[in-house]
Amino acid sequence: MLLSLSCFALPAMAKTAAPKAAMEKPGDVFASLKFRSLGPAIAGGRVAAEAGVPGNPQVYYVGAAGGGVFKTTDGGLNWQPIFKHASTSSIGAIAVAPSNPNLVWVGTGEANIRNDVIPGAGIFLSTDAGATWRSMGLKTVGQIARIVIDPHDSNHVVVAVFGQEWTPSADRGVYVTTDGGKSWRKSLYVDDHTGAIDVAMQGGNGQVLFAAMWQASR
């Protein structure tokens, strides 16, 4: 094999100090930032899900493994429980529609399975930013791990279902609705021991999805 190497000479230039911005490491801009606790004081253990509203840093939702859903409208100064009357207090996923912040989806049943897991009771939708809720099905699938919403079509929702935590279940997999939850289609299924633990949408393209599957049970 023959290799060709070319060398070029550049005119001599006076040495100058590199701009400060070029010398800084990418992470340096965060060096002075510190985390602080915002609450809420959830009587339900760990936070299992969270979602914000793009363009409005004052509004945020968090879901607890056993304490329901809480919402803040003042950047975390105050939190209000907004999921008090649902049939389960365990939350696995929360998603806000990028095209309409009034559309909030909640998947019940924490999917980080432990010895104290609370069963899920399906998926719920609020069309008024959490003021009221209605069941949108998937009542018997078990634990719901993630919800993603097409930024260009709020009726197109994809749900990662881990499934029943204590037993094999044919309900495990990835579910899709294109009519806002009126009907669901299971689009990915491996076997009754393997559930979907995560799903992601490619940069605003609702036609390209990535799913992570987890073979596990208690």
C-alpha angles and dihedrals in degrees: 000000000000120000123199119207122190124193127197130195121219126203113264112263131194114257113252131183114263114248112267091237090058092051095051118094116237092250096051093086089067096046095100096046118106131191121234131187115258099176145190102199093225118194091211109070126248129017107252103176140021140178136180134199114250110241094013113079091178094071121071138155128207130184126204131216088240108000109071127234127322128192134200125195096179103058096273101312091115132019130198127197107237103171100057100127101048120115093247135036096204115104124194104168142011128189134176118205108248091216096048122024090197090070109083123172124199125191114200128216117058109247097204089095118213135154091276101049117152114217120248126239103204136272127314135199132205119195094185103057095271101317093115135010139202132190115253099188136258086114097154103037095096124218119022115208108181144003125199127183127205107247090215098044119032090192090065106084128166122201130194109213118195091186135208108354098206103044143025110277135189088207092076119111143060120320128198134195125187096179101060096270100313089119135011132208123198102227101174128036129161105171141308092275096052123074134182110256098176142009131188135188121223111250099302095323106122091191095066117067135171120203131191117209127203126198102207146116140168 
